Structure formats: C-alpha cells, structure tokens
Amino acid sequence: MPMSAGQLEQMIRQALPDAQVEITDLRGDGDHYAAHVVSAAFAGKSRVEQHKMVYDALKGGMGDELHALALQTGVPETNQ
C-alpha cells in the first residue's frame, strides 16, 4: 500500500519535531516523492548523516510502501 504525503511528513516530524518539511508527490502515485527537510538537528552533520536521519524516521518504509524519495536536507539559516 502506498504512503501518503501526510504520513511521510508526520513520520519525519515525529523524529525531527523542529523540522520544516515540504513534500511533493512526483507522479501522483504515492510511491515517488520529493522531500525538502530543514532541521537544526542536522547542524554539524554531513549530508549523508542528515539523509540517514530522515530515512531512519521512515522506519523501514523505503522500498516497501515508498519506492523513491528525492531528498534535500539542510539546517535553518541564521540571521546574524
């Protein structure tokens, strides 16, 4: 069964409560999404570590309910 954009966003927000999350359904099939996730929890982490944190939030959903995820991550901009 495909994963909804809402489910995907909720799972990411549960793991990263401060996250700004934008989900785009790339094909309209509930299997192919793009996600842009910005969180202070990513500070000091490599891009690979940031992506792993998001994949961990999906609790094994990748490859099962979710076939493809184009992922962009980053830390919030600070106004100094």
PDB file as gemmi writes it, atoms N, CA and C in Angstrom:
CRYST1    1.000    1.000    1.000  90.00  90.00  90.00 P 1                      
ATOM      1  N   MET A   1       0.847  -1.184   0.000  1.00  0.00           N  
ATOM      2  CA  MET A   1       0.000   0.000   0.000  1.00  0.00           C  
ATOM      3  C   MET A   1       0.886   1.239   0.000  1.00  0.00           C  
ATOM      4  N   PRO A   2       0.625   2.214  -0.883  1.00  0.00           N  
ATOM      5  CA  PRO A   2       1.424   3.436  -0.946  1.00  0.00           C  
ATOM      6  C   PRO A   2       1.312   4.259   0.338  1.00  0.00           C  
ATOM      7  N   MET A   3       2.297   5.110   0.530  1.00  0.00           N  
ATOM      8  CA  MET A   3       2.338   6.012   1.679  1.00  0.00           C  
ATOM      9  C   MET A   3       1.842   7.384   1.219  1.00  0.00           C  
ATOM     10  N   SER A   4       0.987   8.020   1.993  1.00  0.00           N  
ATOM     11  CA  SER A   4       0.515   9.357   1.628  1.00  0.00           C  
ATOM     12  C   SER A   4       1.562  10.400   1.994  1.00  0.00           C  
ATOM     13  N   ALA A   5       1.483  11.543   1.348  1.00  0.00           N  
ATOM     14  CA  ALA A   5       2.384  12.654   1.663  1.00  0.00           C  
ATOM     15  C   ALA A   5       2.232  13.048   3.130  1.00  0.00           C  
ATOM     16  N   GLY A   6       1.001  13.009   3.635  1.00  0.00           N  
ATOM     17  CA  GLY A   6       0.754  13.337   5.039  1.00  0.00           C  
ATOM     18  C   GLY A   6       1.428  12.369   5.992  1.00  0.00           C  
ATOM     19  N   GLN A   7       1.383  11.083   5.662  1.00  0.00           N  
ATOM     20  CA  GLN A   7       2.051  10.084   6.503  1.00  0.00           C  
ATOM     21  C   GLN A   7       3.554  10.308   6.502  1.00  0.00           C  
ATOM     22  N   LEU A   8       4.093  10.565   5.334  1.00  0.00           N  
ATOM     23  CA  LEU A   8       5.525  10.800   5.200  1.00  0.00           C  
ATOM     24  C   LEU A   8       5.950  12.006   6.036  1.00  0.00           C  
ATOM     25  N   GLU A   9       5.208  13.096   5.908  1.00  0.00           N  
ATOM     26  CA  GLU A   9       5.514  14.299   6.678  1.00  0.00           C  
ATOM     27  C   GLU A   9       5.399  14.038   8.180  1.00  0.00           C  
ATOM     28  N   GLN A  10       4.366  13.328   8.594  1.00  0.00           N  
ATOM     29  CA  GLN A  10       4.160  13.040  10.015  1.00  0.00           C  
ATOM     30  C   GLN A  10       5.312  12.215  10.591  1.00  0.00           C  
ATOM     31  N   MET A  11       5.777  11.225   9.853  1.00  0.00           N  
ATOM     32  CA  MET A  11       6.880  10.389  10.339  1.00  0.00           C  
ATOM     33  C   MET A  11       8.162  11.207  10.492  1.00  0.00           C  
ATOM     34  N   ILE A  12       8.416  12.100   9.549  1.00  0.00           N  
ATOM     35  CA  ILE A  12       9.606  12.944   9.639  1.00  0.00           C  
ATOM     36  C   ILE A  12       9.485  13.889  10.823  1.00  0.00           C  
ATOM     37  N   ARG A  13       8.308  14.489  11.003  1.00  0.00           N  
ATOM     38  CA  ARG A  13       8.107  15.429  12.119  1.00  0.00           C  
ATOM     39  C   ARG A  13       8.172  14.737  13.480  1.00  0.00           C  
ATOM     40  N   GLN A  14       7.782  13.485  13.562  1.00  0.00           N  
ATOM     41  CA  GLN A  14       7.888  12.756  14.834  1.00  0.00           C  
ATOM     42  C   GLN A  14       9.354  12.590  15.228  1.00  0.00           C  
ATOM     43  N   ALA A  15      10.206  12.324  14.255  1.00  0.00           N  
ATOM     44  CA  ALA A  15      11.627  12.128  14.540  1.00  0.00           C  
ATOM     45  C   ALA A  15      12.377  13.450  14.672  1.00  0.00           C  
ATOM     46  N   LEU A  16      11.920  14.466  13.942  1.00  0.00           N  
ATOM     47  CA  LEU A  16      12.578  15.773  13.925  1.00  0.00           C  
ATOM     48  C   LEU A  16      11.519  16.850  14.170  1.00  0.00           C  
ATOM     49  N   PRO A  17      11.101  17.040  15.421  1.00  0.00           N  
ATOM     50  CA  PRO A  17       9.966  17.915  15.724  1.00  0.00           C  
ATOM     51  C   PRO A  17      10.105  19.357  15.250  1.00  0.00           C  
ATOM     52  N   ASP A  18      11.330  19.854  15.142  1.00  0.00           N  
ATOM     53  CA  ASP A  18      11.517  21.243  14.717  1.00  0.00           C  
ATOM     54  C   ASP A  18      11.566  21.389  13.195  1.00  0.00           C  
ATOM     55  N   ALA A  19      11.471  20.297  12.488  1.00  0.00           N  
ATOM     56  CA  ALA A  19      11.697  20.305  11.039  1.00  0.00           C  
ATOM     57  C   ALA A  19      10.660  21.104  10.264  1.00  0.00           C  
ATOM     58  N   GLN A  20      11.157  21.784   9.238  1.00  0.00           N  
ATOM     59  CA  GLN A  20      10.309  22.364   8.204  1.00  0.00           C  
ATOM     60  C   GLN A  20      10.309  21.317   7.092  1.00  0.00           C  
ATOM     61  N   VAL A  21       9.149  20.828   6.724  1.00  0.00           N  
ATOM     62  CA  VAL A  21       9.051  19.715   5.776  1.00  0.00           C  
ATOM     63  C   VAL A  21       8.148  20.110   4.611  1.00  0.00           C  
ATOM     64  N   GLU A  22       8.662  19.941   3.403  1.00  0.00           N  
ATOM     65  CA  GLU A  22       7.869  20.132   2.196  1.00  0.00           C  
ATOM     66  C   GLU A  22       7.906  18.821   1.414  1.00  0.00           C  
ATOM     67  N   ILE A  23       6.747  18.268   1.129  1.00  0.00           N  
ATOM     68  CA  ILE A  23       6.633  17.005   0.401  1.00  0.00           C  
ATOM     69  C   ILE A  23       5.943  17.270  -0.936  1.00  0.00           C  
ATOM     70  N   THR A  24       6.504  16.715  -1.996  1.00  0.00           N  
ATOM     71  CA  THR A  24       5.905  16.810  -3.322  1.00  0.00           C  
ATOM     72  C   THR A  24       5.742  15.400  -3.869  1.00  0.00           C  
ATOM     73  N   ASP A  25       4.529  15.059  -4.282  1.00  0.00           N  
ATOM     74  CA  ASP A  25       4.274  13.765  -4.923  1.00  0.00           C  
ATOM     75  C   ASP A  25       4.666  13.914  -6.388  1.00  0.00           C  
ATOM     76  N   LEU A  26       5.724  13.246  -6.806  1.00  0.00           N  
ATOM     77  CA  LEU A  26       6.295  13.448  -8.133  1.00  0.00           C  
ATOM     78  C   LEU A  26       5.478  12.830  -9.264  1.00  0.00           C  
ATOM     79  N   ARG A  27       4.729  11.769  -8.967  1.00  0.00           N  
ATOM     80  CA  ARG A  27       3.979  11.086 -10.011  1.00  0.00           C  
ATOM     81  C   ARG A  27       2.487  10.966  -9.721  1.00  0.00           C  
ATOM     82  N   GLY A  28       2.075  11.336  -8.532  1.00  0.00           N  
ATOM     83  CA  GLY A  28       0.674  11.195  -8.162  1.00  0.00           C  
ATOM     84  C   GLY A  28       0.286   9.773  -7.815  1.00  0.00           C  
ATOM     85  N   ASP A  29       1.297   8.928  -7.564  1.00  0.00           N  
ATOM     86  CA  ASP A  29       1.018   7.515  -7.285  1.00  0.00           C  
ATOM     87  C   ASP A  29       1.276   7.106  -5.839  1.00  0.00           C  
ATOM     88  N   GLY A  30       1.734   8.041  -4.990  1.00  0.00           N  
ATOM     89  CA  GLY A  30       2.010   7.719  -3.603  1.00  0.00           C  
ATOM     90  C   GLY A  30       3.251   6.868  -3.414  1.00  0.00           C  
ATOM     91  N   ASP A  31       4.052   6.726  -4.460  1.00  0.00           N  
ATOM     92  CA  ASP A  31       5.265   5.914  -4.410  1.00  0.00           C  
ATOM     93  C   ASP A  31       6.537   6.712  -4.658  1.00  0.00           C  
ATOM     94  N   HIS A  32       6.399   7.873  -5.282  1.00  0.00           N  
ATOM     95  CA  HIS A  32       7.556   8.663  -5.692  1.00  0.00           C  
ATOM     96  C   HIS A  32       7.394  10.094  -5.176  1.00  0.00           C  
ATOM     97  N   TYR A  33       8.212  10.448  -4.191  1.00  0.00           N  
ATOM     98  CA  TYR A  33       8.116  11.758  -3.564  1.00  0.00           C  
ATOM     99  C   TYR A  33       9.441  12.502  -3.619  1.00  0.00           C  
ATOM    100  N   ALA A  34       9.346  13.810  -3.495  1.00  0.00           N  
ATOM    101  CA  ALA A  34      10.498  14.661  -3.211  1.00  0.00           C  
ATOM    102  C   ALA A  34      10.229  15.275  -1.846  1.00  0.00           C  
ATOM    103  N   ALA A  35      11.253  15.342  -1.017  1.00  0.00           N  
ATOM    104  CA  ALA A  35      11.114  15.940   0.308  1.00  0.00           C  
ATOM    105  C   ALA A  35      12.246  16.937   0.532  1.00  0.00           C  
ATOM    106  N   HIS A  36      11.885  18.101   1.038  1.00  0.00           N  
ATOM    107  CA  HIS A  36      12.863  19.102   1.451  1.00  0.00           C  
ATOM    108  C   HIS A  36      12.684  19.252   2.952  1.00  0.00           C  
ATOM    109  N   VAL A  37      13.717  18.897   3.705  1.00  0.00           N  
ATOM    110  CA  VAL A  37      13.634  18.885   5.162  1.00  0.00           C  
ATOM    111  C   VAL A  37      14.732  19.776   5.731  1.00  0.00           C  
ATOM    112  N   VAL A  38      14.323  20.747   6.544  1.00  0.00           N  
ATOM    113  CA  VAL A  38      15.264  21.653   7.193  1.00  0.00           C  
ATOM    114  C   VAL A  38      15.090  21.491   8.701  1.00  0.00           C  
ATOM    115  N   SER A  39      16.213  21.211   9.396  1.00  0.00           N  
ATOM    116  CA  SER A  39      16.136  20.987  10.839  1.00  0.00           C  
ATOM    117  C   SER A  39      17.446  21.384  11.504  1.00  0.00           C  
ATOM    118  N   ALA A  40      17.345  21.981  12.683  1.00  0.00           N  
ATOM    119  CA  ALA A  40      18.536  22.314  13.467  1.00  0.00           C  
ATOM    120  C   ALA A  40      19.276  21.047  13.889  1.00  0.00           C  
ATOM    121  N   ALA A  41      18.588  19.923  13.938  1.00  0.00           N  
ATOM    122  CA  ALA A  41      19.218  18.658  14.316  1.00  0.00           C  
ATOM    123  C   ALA A  41      20.283  18.226  13.304  1.00  0.00           C  
ATOM    124  N   PHE A  42      20.256  18.796  12.108  1.00  0.00           N  
ATOM    125  CA  PHE A  42      21.234  18.461  11.079  1.00  0.00           C  
ATOM    126  C   PHE A  42      22.552  19.212  11.240  1.00  0.00           C  
ATOM    127  N   ALA A  43      22.591  20.196  12.121  1.00  0.00           N  
ATOM    128  CA  ALA A  43      23.798  21.020  12.293  1.00  0.00           C  
ATOM    129  C   ALA A  43      25.007  20.148  12.631  1.00  0.00           C  
ATOM    130  N   GLY A  44      26.098  20.392  11.905  1.00  0.00           N  
ATOM    131  CA  GLY A  44      27.333  19.656  12.153  1.00  0.00           C  
ATOM    132  C   GLY A  44      27.373  18.263  11.550  1.00  0.00           C  
ATOM    133  N   LYS A  45      26.316  17.865  10.878  1.00  0.00           N  
ATOM    134  CA  LYS A  45      26.250  16.523  10.289  1.00  0.00           C  
ATOM    135  C   LYS A  45      26.507  16.612   8.788  1.00  0.00           C  
ATOM    136  N   SER A  46      27.109  15.559   8.249  1.00  0.00           N  
ATOM    137  CA  SER A  46      27.316  15.502   6.798  1.00  0.00           C  
ATOM    138  C   SER A  46      25.968  15.288   6.120  1.00  0.00           C  
ATOM    139  N   ARG A  47      25.935  15.529   4.820  1.00  0.00           N  
ATOM    140  CA  ARG A  47      24.705  15.321   4.050  1.00  0.00           C  
ATOM    141  C   ARG A  47      24.247  13.856   4.175  1.00  0.00           C  
ATOM    142  N   VAL A  48      25.182  12.934   4.145  1.00  0.00           N  
ATOM    143  CA  VAL A  48      24.842  11.504   4.283  1.00  0.00           C  
ATOM    144  C   VAL A  48      24.207  11.237   5.646  1.00  0.00           C  
ATOM    145  N   GLU A  49      24.768  11.818   6.699  1.00  0.00           N  
ATOM    146  CA  GLU A  49      24.204  11.641   8.045  1.00  0.00           C  
ATOM    147  C   GLU A  49      22.809  12.251   8.138  1.00  0.00           C  
ATOM    148  N   GLN A  50      22.618  13.415   7.509  1.00  0.00           N  
ATOM    149  CA  GLN A  50      21.307  14.061   7.515  1.00  0.00           C  
ATOM    150  C   GLN A  50      20.277  13.176   6.822  1.00  0.00           C  
ATOM    151  N   HIS A  51      20.642  12.636   5.671  1.00  0.00           N  
ATOM    152  CA  HIS A  51      19.722  11.770   4.918  1.00  0.00           C  
ATOM    153  C   HIS A  51      19.411  10.512   5.713  1.00  0.00           C  
ATOM    154  N   LYS A  52      20.416   9.956   6.391  1.00  0.00           N  
ATOM    155  CA  LYS A  52      20.179   8.759   7.202  1.00  0.00           C  
ATOM    156  C   LYS A  52      19.178   9.049   8.313  1.00  0.00           C  
ATOM    157  N   MET A  53      19.245  10.233   8.895  1.00  0.00           N  
ATOM    158  CA  MET A  53      18.291  10.598   9.947  1.00  0.00           C  
ATOM    159  C   MET A  53      16.861  10.604   9.398  1.00  0.00           C  
ATOM    160  N   VAL A  54      16.689  11.095   8.183  1.00  0.00           N  
ATOM    161  CA  VAL A  54      15.354  11.113   7.573  1.00  0.00           C  
ATOM    162  C   VAL A  54      14.924   9.684   7.248  1.00  0.00           C  
ATOM    163  N   TYR A  55      15.808   8.887   6.647  1.00  0.00           N  
ATOM    164  CA  TYR A  55      15.460   7.503   6.318  1.00  0.00           C  
ATOM    165  C   TYR A  55      15.124   6.708   7.587  1.00  0.00           C  
ATOM    166  N   ASP A  56      15.864   6.964   8.670  1.00  0.00           N  
ATOM    167  CA  ASP A  56      15.564   6.293   9.946  1.00  0.00           C  
ATOM    168  C   ASP A  56      14.164   6.666  10.432  1.00  0.00           C  
ATOM    169  N   ALA A  57      13.753   7.902  10.192  1.00  0.00           N  
ATOM    170  CA  ALA A  57      12.424   8.357  10.599  1.00  0.00           C  
ATOM    171  C   ALA A  57      11.321   7.583   9.872  1.00  0.00           C  
ATOM    172  N   LEU A  58      11.634   7.074   8.695  1.00  0.00           N  
ATOM    173  CA  LEU A  58      10.634   6.348   7.897  1.00  0.00           C  
ATOM    174  C   LEU A  58      10.461   4.905   8.350  1.00  0.00           C  
ATOM    175  N   LYS A  59      11.259   4.475   9.315  1.00  0.00           N  
ATOM    176  CA  LYS A  59      11.110   3.173   9.974  1.00  0.00           C  
ATOM    177  C   LYS A  59      10.937   2.017   8.989  1.00  0.00           C  
ATOM    178  N   GLY A  60      11.815   1.956   8.017  1.00  0.00           N  
ATOM    179  CA  GLY A  60      11.786   0.832   7.080  1.00  0.00           C  
ATOM    180  C   GLY A  60      10.790   0.973   5.952  1.00  0.00           C  
ATOM    181  N   GLY A  61      10.135   2.116   5.825  1.00  0.00           N  
ATOM    182  CA  GLY A  61       9.149   2.300   4.767  1.00  0.00           C  
ATOM    183  C   GLY A  61       9.742   2.403   3.369  1.00  0.00           C  
ATOM    184  N   MET A  62      11.028   2.785   3.279  1.00  0.00           N  
ATOM    185  CA  MET A  62      11.676   2.878   1.968  1.00  0.00           C  
ATOM    186  C   MET A  62      11.775   1.487   1.355  1.00  0.00           C  
ATOM    187  N   GLY A  63      11.391   1.404   0.088  1.00  0.00           N  
ATOM    188  CA  GLY A  63      11.467   0.130  -0.620  1.00  0.00           C  
ATOM    189  C   GLY A  63      10.237  -0.726  -0.429  1.00  0.00           C  
ATOM    190  N   ASP A  64       9.406  -0.380   0.541  1.00  0.00           N  
ATOM    191  CA  ASP A  64       8.182  -1.137   0.801  1.00  0.00           C  
ATOM    192  C   ASP A  64       7.000  -0.267   0.375  1.00  0.00           C  
ATOM    193  N   GLU A  65       6.535   0.591   1.271  1.00  0.00           N  
ATOM    194  CA  GLU A  65       5.423   1.490   0.934  1.00  0.00           C  
ATOM    195  C   GLU A  65       5.876   2.661   0.077  1.00  0.00           C  
ATOM    196  N   LEU A  66       7.150   2.988   0.168  1.00  0.00           N  
ATOM    197  CA  LEU A  66       7.694   4.146  -0.525  1.00  0.00           C  
ATOM    198  C   LEU A  66       8.811   3.685  -1.449  1.00  0.00           C  
ATOM    199  N   HIS A  67       8.604   3.847  -2.741  1.00  0.00           N  
ATOM    200  CA  HIS A  67       9.569   3.347  -3.713  1.00  0.00           C  
ATOM    201  C   HIS A  67      10.737   4.298  -3.927  1.00  0.00           C  
ATOM    202  N   ALA A  68      10.475   5.600  -4.021  1.00  0.00           N  
ATOM    203  CA  ALA A  68      11.534   6.560  -4.319  1.00  0.00           C  
ATOM    204  C   ALA A  68      11.323   7.854  -3.542  1.00  0.00           C  
ATOM    205  N   LEU A  69      12.434   8.390  -3.032  1.00  0.00           N  
ATOM    206  CA  LEU A  69      12.397   9.651  -2.301  1.00  0.00           C  
ATOM    207  C   LEU A  69      13.590  10.501  -2.732  1.00  0.00           C  
ATOM    208  N   ALA A  70      13.319  11.583  -3.436  1.00  0.00           N  
ATOM    209  CA  ALA A  70      14.351  12.561  -3.779  1.00  0.00           C  
ATOM    210  C   ALA A  70      14.454  13.494  -2.579  1.00  0.00           C  
ATOM    211  N   LEU A  71      15.571  13.462  -1.896  1.00  0.00           N  
ATOM    212  CA  LEU A  71      15.694  14.122  -0.603  1.00  0.00           C  
ATOM    213  C   LEU A  71      16.688  15.266  -0.642  1.00  0.00           C  
ATOM    214  N   GLN A  72      16.255  16.415  -0.131  1.00  0.00           N  
ATOM    215  CA  GLN A  72      17.121  17.562   0.098  1.00  0.00           C  
ATOM    216  C   GLN A  72      17.020  17.903   1.570  1.00  0.00           C  
ATOM    217  N   THR A  73      18.172  18.095   2.217  1.00  0.00           N  
ATOM    218  CA  THR A  73      18.182  18.438   3.635  1.00  0.00           C  
ATOM    219  C   THR A  73      19.053  19.657   3.863  1.00  0.00           C  
ATOM    220  N   GLY A  74      18.831  20.322   4.988  1.00  0.00           N  
ATOM    221  CA  GLY A  74      19.646  21.470   5.341  1.00  0.00           C  
ATOM    222  C   GLY A  74      19.346  21.946   6.736  1.00  0.00           C  
ATOM    223  N   VAL A  75      20.133  22.890   7.185  1.00  0.00           N  
ATOM    224  CA  VAL A  75      19.934  23.497   8.505  1.00  0.00           C  
ATOM    225  C   VAL A  75      19.278  24.859   8.303  1.00  0.00           C  
ATOM    226  N   PRO A  76      18.526  25.337   9.290  1.00  0.00           N  
ATOM    227  CA  PRO A  76      17.888  26.652   9.166  1.00  0.00           C  
ATOM    228  C   PRO A  76      18.942  27.754   9.030  1.00  0.00           C  
ATOM    229  N   GLU A  77      18.611  28.752   8.241  1.00  0.00           N  
ATOM    230  CA  GLU A  77      19.507  29.906   8.120  1.00  0.00           C  
ATOM    231  C   GLU A  77      19.398  30.724   9.392  1.00  0.00           C  
ATOM    232  N   THR A  78      20.537  31.248   9.817  1.00  0.00           N  
ATOM    233  CA  THR A  78      20.527  32.109  10.998  1.00  0.00           C  
ATOM    234  C   THR A  78      20.717  33.550  10.545  1.00  0.00           C  
ATOM    235  N   ASN A  79      19.978  34.429  11.153  1.00  0.00           N  
ATOM    236  CA  ASN A  79      20.090  35.856  10.844  1.00  0.00           C  
ATOM    237  C   ASN A  79      21.012  36.508  11.846  1.00  0.00           C  
ATOM    238  N   GLN A  80      22.230  36.747  11.405  1.00  0.00           N  
ATOM    239  CA  GLN A  80      23.207  37.357  12.320  1.00  0.00           C  
ATOM    240  C   GLN A  80      23.575  38.721  11.851  1.00  0.00           C  
TER     241      GLN A  80                                                      
END                                                                             
